[in-house]
Amino acid sequence: MKKRKICVVTGTRAEYGSLFWLMKGIQEDFNLELQIIVTGMHLSPEFGLTYQEIKSDGFYINRKVEMLLSADTPSAISKSTGLGMIGFADAFADLKPDIIIVLGDRFEILAASISAMFARIPVGHIHGGETTAGAFDEAIRHSISKMAWWHFTAAEEYQKRVIQLGENPDRVFLVGGMGVDYIKKTKLLSKSELEKTLGFNFGKKSLLVTYHPVTLEKESSKQQFGELLDILEDLGDTKIIFTAPNADTDGRVLHLMLDNFTLHHQENTIVFKSMGQLNYLSTLQFVDGVVGNSSSGLAEAPTFKIGTVNIGDRQKGRLKADSVIDCKPTKESIEQAINTLYSSDFQNTLTLVKNPYGEGDATNKILHVLKTRPIPKEIKKEFFNL
């Protein structure tokens, strides 16, 4: 029997972490052939050349698609997307995959999906149907859903939304969150192992902070991140672990602010271009909470029964556990949210928190579809009317 060629596209550290066990499952299955295309931040020295982590994990990288320009302006993001489409067109022509698998909503993944559609290659899309009103990720995510053949959603509400977009329910699968699956499948590091790996010790109080640009707001990210740093500066008794922002519009100024802040607070802060999924999730075991506007504060942190201070509108519309504290991107609101995080009343509620993104097993559910469902020879789709 001919092996099905499953081509996984990855462009960021976080997305690769979520895809790791699925890639392992495809690699180890006798009836499937894994192809890997790396792109975007993985190939950038500025973001830690994380493609090397993929190789060290035992994967063979079939193609590298260079697309990131050394700029973070709206024009540069548009041009990077165009370069990506050119690179993916060549890669797909060479590799001839039976289907490509993409996760999420970034412009790198949009470029891959458009090129696959033009090449008449089916797309399997993970984490569709979600809403994020504060970022252009939402428009990208829904656009990819309209190009995709199979949909692997993280919650029932998202499954319904993909169907609402006109997708046939027979091709929309509720599998749960990929981050939760990674947590359940992976032996996380102990505190001593992690501190040795990170070169940083946790304190009596510790926070994990990730703040990304809010891509649909003009020139607001610098001001909002400044408000957050002002609050963190007053937390002298707290150890703070930062992960750097993604390669998004206006991301450079946040990198500079972060580097300057950690330089002047070396006694209690550290910043990582890329922690890697194992180190990142291991860290969630030993911090008091997550602060910022990353989706991980909503998707993974609740599994560890810790609180999340979710700042601004970047994740507006996503399902949230009771452990998530929403606040405005102002100094007063952030300070109040952090005080709530540490309050005994809030801490007492965390033991009862349930993660809306499920209990794991997403990988096996996706693998079952990849192995058993017929891959279409044509990707003609009719709009499914409710």
N, C-alpha and C positions, 0 to 999 in steps of 0.2 A: 504494500500500500504506500502510495506517495505521501511523504510527510507534508503537513501543512506549514507553510513558511509564515511565521508570525513575526512581524517587524515592530519592535517597541521603540518609540521615539522619546528621548528625554533631554530636557534643556536646563534643568535646575537641580540643585542639591536636594531640596525637599521633595520634589516630584520623584526623583530617583529612589529616595528612601521608601516612598509609598509603593513604588513599583517593584522593589527588590524581590519580594517573595514570589510575586507573579513571574518575574523573569527567571527565577530559580526553577519554578514549577514547569515553565515552558522548556527550559534547558534540559531538565531531567526526564521529560516525557518522550517516550520512544516514537510517538506518532507526530510530534511537533518539532519544528526547526526554528530556533530562536535567531532572529536578526536584530542587531542593535544599531541605531543611529543616535549619536550624541551631537548636541548643538548648543547654541546659546552660552549661558554662564559656565557650563562645564569646560569650555575651551578657552576661557578668559583668565589670564594671570590675575586680573583685578579681583576675581571672585574665587581664586584658589585652585584653578586648573583641576576641578573635581572629577574630570574624566579619568584621572589616575586612580581614584578610589574605585571606580567601576571595574577597571582592569585588575586592581589588587583583590577584588572580590571574586575573581575567577571568571569574568565574562570576556568574551571576544567582541570587540567593537568593529562592526562591519564598515561603517562609514562615519566620518566626521563632517558636519556641515557648518562651516564658519559663516556667521551672519551678524554678530554683534559689532556695530561701529563703536569707536571710542568716544562716545558722546551720549547724553541722556535727554536731548531735546525731542520734542514731538516729531520733528523732521527726521532725526536720526532713528527713532523707533520705526517710523514708516519705511525708511530706506532699509533698515535691518530686516524687516518683514519681507520686503521685496527680494533682498539677497537670499534670504532663507528659502523662498519659493524656488529660486533658480537652483540652489544647491540640492533641495529635496527632489526636484524634477530629475536631476541627473542620478541621484542616489536610488530613487525608485525604479528608474529605467534600467539600472545595473542589477539591482537586487531582485526585482520582480516578486515582491512579497504577495502572498494570498490575501493578507489583511494587515493593516497597521493598527497599533494600539497606542492611544494617546490619553493623557490624564490632564484634566483641568482646563485652564482658561488663559494661558499666556500667549503673547504674540508669536513666540517660536512655534507653539503648537498649532496656532491658526495657520501659519505658513505651511506647516507639514500637512495639515488637513486639506487645505486648498489644492496643494500639489497632488495629493493622493486622489482627490475627487476628479481633477482634470485627467489623471492617469487611469481613471476608472477602477481604482483600488478601493475596496470597502474599508471603512474606518470603524474601529471599536472605541467608543468614548467613555471614559471613566469619570465619575463625579459631575455629570451633567445635571441640569434642572435646578441648580442652586442660584441664589440671588445675592448680589453684592452691589447695592445701589451706589456706593461711593467710589467705584472703580470701573474702568472700561472693560475689566475682566468679564463682567456680566454679558455685555454685548458679544464679546468673543466666545464665551461659553455657549450661549444660545446659537450662535452662528455655526459652531462646530457640531452642535446637536443636529442641526438641519443638514449637515454634510455626512453625518455618521449613519451607519447601518445598524450596529448594535450599540445599546446604551446600558451602562452599568452604574446604577444610581445608589446613593448612600443612605437614602431614607425614603419612606413612602411618599412624603410630600413632594420630594424631588422627582420620584417616579411619575407621579401624577402630572407634574409640570412639563416633563418631557412629552408625555402623551398630549397635553394641552397644546404643545407646539406643533401638533399634527403628526407625531410619530406613532407607528403601529404598536399597540401594547404587546404584541407577540415578540417584539424585538427590544423591549425595555425591561431590564432585569433589576430587581431590588437585591443588592449584594451587601450593602453596608459600607462603612468607611474603610479605606485602605490603611489609614494610619492606625486605627484600632487593631486591624489584622496584624500589622507589623508588631505592635506591642504584645499581642497574645502569642505570637510565634517566636519571639526573640528572647534570648536570655540577656537581660540587661545587666549593666556593670554594677558592682557594689560601690559604696561610697568611697572606699579607699582606692579601689581600682580607677574610678572616675577622676578623683582628685589628682592622682598620679598622671593620668592621661592628659587632663586639662592643664596641669601645672597651676592649679588654683584651688584653694580650700573654701568650703562652704562656711558660713558664719551661723550665729544664733538665728539671724534673719537672712534670707537669701531670696533674690528675685531673678527671674529670667525675662529679659526685655528684648522684644523685636518690634521695630517700627518701620513700616514700608511707606513709600510715597502714596498719597491719595490722588490717583491719576486723573480723576474727573474734576478736581478742584485746581484752579490756577494759582500757583505760587503760594499755596497755603501750607505745604508740607514743612517748610523751613520753620515757619512760625509755630506750628503745632508741635513739632519735635522739640523746639526750644522750650516750650511750656513744660513738656515732659521732663527734659533735662534739668530744668530749674527745680522741679520737685525732687528728682533723684539726688540732686546735689545736697539737699537737706537731710538725706537719709544716711548719715555718717555711720550708723551702726548696722548697716545692711550691706551684704555682699551682692554685687550686681553683675550678672553675666549677660553680655549683649551678643546677639547675632546680627550680622550686618544686613542692611536692606538689599532687596533684589535689584536687578538691572531694569529699572522702570524709569519712566519720565521723571526728571528732577531728582533722581536718586543720588547724584554725585554730592550735592550739598549736604545731604544727610550723612554720607560717609565722612566728609570732612568734619562735620560737627561732632560725630561720634568719636573719631580719632582724637580730636582735640580734648574732648571731655575725658576720655579714658587716660590720656597722657597726663592730665592734671589730677587724676584720682586713682593713681596706680595702686594705692593701698587697699582699695576695696572694689575695683572694677577690672573687667577683662572683656575683650571683644574678639569674636571669631568671624572670619570671612565665611567659613563653613565648618560647622561642628561635626557634620556627618550624622546620619539618622540615629545610629546606635548611641553616640554621645549625647545627642540632643534629648532623646527620649529617656535615657538614663538620668539625665539632669532633672527631668520633671519629677523624679522620685524624691528629690532632696531639696527642692525649693518650696517656698511658701505660696508662690503663685506666679502666673505669667502676666506680663504687662505689655501693652502695645496694641497692634491692630492686625496681627497675623492670624490666619485661619487655624493654626495649630492650637491657639487658645480656646477655640470652640470645638475642634474636631478630636484632639488628642488629650488635652489637659484634663477634661472631666473624667476620663478613665482612671486618672491618678488621684481623684478626689481632692484636687487643689483648685483654688480660685483663679479666675481670670479677670483682669481689668482690661476691658475692651474699649479702646479710645476712638471716638469719632464714628464716621459713616462707612469706613472701608468694608466692613463686614455686615453692613445693614441689610437685613432680610434673611440672613442665614439662621437655621435652627440653632437654638442656644439652650444649654443645660442651665439648671438653677445656680450653678457655680460661676456663671458669667455675670460680671457687674459692668453694665454699660455706663459710659460717662462721656461728656463733651470734651473736645480737645482744648480745654482751658486749664490753667494752673489750679484754680479753685476746685473744679470738678474732678480732676485727676487726683488731687490730694484727698478729697472726700472719699473717692473710690478706694484708694489705697488704705485709708483708715478703716473703711468698711471691711476690706479684705482681712485685716488683722483683728477685727472685733470678735469677741468670743461668741456672740450670737451667730455671726456668719460662719465661723469656723465649725460650730456645732452642727450646722446643716449639711456640711460637706459629706459626711458618711452616708447620707441618703441619696446623693446625686447619682443620676443615671445618664449615661452618654446617649444622646439622641441618634448617634451614628452607629449604634449597634454594639454587638459583643464579639465581632471578629468573623472569620471564615469567608471573607470576600474573595480571597485568592482562589479557593477551591470552587466557589460558585462560578467565577469567571472562566477558570480552566475547563470546567464542565461544558460551558457553552462553546469555548474554542475547539474542543475535541468532538463534540457531538452534533452541533447545529450545522446545517449545510451552509457553506460560504457561497454567496451568490456569484453567478457568472456575469450578471448585469446588476448595476446598482440603481435601477429605476425604482422610484418610490412614489406611491400615491399619498396625498395628504389625508391623514386620518381625521375625519370630522367627529367631534363629540356629539 
